Amino acid sequence: NTAQKEFETRFQKGNLAEASLPTVPLSGLSSLTSMSTILVDVGIAESRSKAKLLIDQHAVKINDTPISGETLSSEVNRGDIIHAGKKAVKLI
């Protein structure tokens, strides 16, 4: 079953790199876009204030590395996976 394999890969094994994630084009982001704005734009956070709260709590990770402070979009690359909790996207 495809759904079961996806669940096992993403949630049980925590292997986001091999999971089938929603994708977001990196080209649509300005190099000065803040991470809180990116989180809202890609659907991980409902608002910039909630995004900032997630960042302050070190709940946001890029490729499994927690971020701190306002990372700019110039610091992320194609193929990076941004995630917070169960929500994750892959930049293309």
C-alpha positions as CSV (number, residue, x, y, z in Angstrom):
1,N,0.0,0.0,0.0
2,T,1.5,3.3,-1.1
3,A,-0.1,5.4,1.7
4,Q,1.2,3.1,4.3
5,K,4.8,3.1,2.9
6,E,4.7,6.9,2.8
7,F,3.5,7.0,6.4
8,E,6.3,4.7,7.5
9,T,8.9,6.6,5.5
10,R,7.9,10.1,6.7
11,F,6.6,9.6,10.2
12,Q,7.9,6.3,11.6
13,K,11.4,6.5,10.1
14,G,11.5,10.3,10.0
15,N,13.1,10.2,6.6
16,L,11.8,13.3,4.9
17,A,14.4,13.2,2.1
18,E,12.8,10.0,0.7
19,A,9.2,11.1,1.4
20,S,6.8,12.4,-1.2
21,L,6.5,16.0,0.0
22,P,4.7,19.0,-1.5
23,T,7.1,21.1,-3.5
24,V,7.5,24.9,-3.7
25,P,9.6,26.8,-6.3
26,L,12.5,28.6,-4.8
27,S,12.5,31.0,-7.8
28,G,9.3,32.7,-6.4
29,L,11.1,33.9,-3.3
30,S,13.0,37.1,-3.1
31,S,16.5,36.8,-1.6
32,L,15.5,39.1,1.2
33,T,12.4,37.2,2.1
34,S,12.4,36.3,5.9
35,M,11.9,32.8,7.0
36,S,8.6,33.8,8.8
37,T,7.2,35.0,5.5
38,I,8.4,31.8,3.7
39,L,6.7,29.7,6.3
40,V,3.4,31.5,5.7
41,D,3.9,31.4,1.9
42,V,4.5,27.6,1.8
43,G,1.6,26.8,4.2
44,I,3.6,25.7,7.2
45,A,2.3,28.6,9.4
46,E,-1.0,30.4,9.3
47,S,0.5,33.8,10.1
48,R,3.9,35.6,10.5
49,S,3.4,35.8,14.2
50,K,2.8,32.0,14.5
51,A,5.8,31.5,12.2
52,K,8.0,33.6,14.5
53,L,6.8,31.7,17.5
54,L,7.8,28.4,15.8
55,I,11.2,29.9,15.0
56,D,11.7,31.1,18.5
57,Q,10.8,27.6,19.8
58,H,13.4,26.1,17.5
59,A,10.6,24.0,15.9
60,V,11.5,25.0,12.3
61,K,14.2,22.9,10.6
62,I,16.0,23.1,7.3
63,N,17.3,19.7,6.4
64,D,16.9,18.5,10.0
65,T,18.9,21.5,11.3
66,P,16.9,23.8,13.6
67,I,17.1,27.4,12.6
68,S,17.3,30.3,15.0
69,G,16.5,33.9,14.2
70,E,15.2,35.2,10.9
71,T,17.0,33.2,8.2
72,L,16.6,34.8,4.8
73,S,15.6,33.0,1.7
74,S,19.1,33.5,0.3
75,E,20.3,31.0,2.9
76,V,18.1,28.2,1.5
77,N,18.7,26.2,-1.7
78,R,16.9,24.0,-4.2
79,G,16.4,20.6,-2.7
80,D,16.2,21.9,0.9
81,I,13.4,20.5,3.1
82,I,11.8,23.0,5.4
83,H,9.6,21.5,8.2
84,A,7.9,22.2,11.5
85,G,6.1,19.4,13.2
86,K,4.2,17.3,10.7
87,K,4.2,20.0,8.0
88,A,7.0,19.9,5.5
89,V,7.9,21.1,2.0
90,K,10.7,20.6,-0.5
91,L,12.1,23.6,-2.3
92,I,12.6,23.1,-6.1
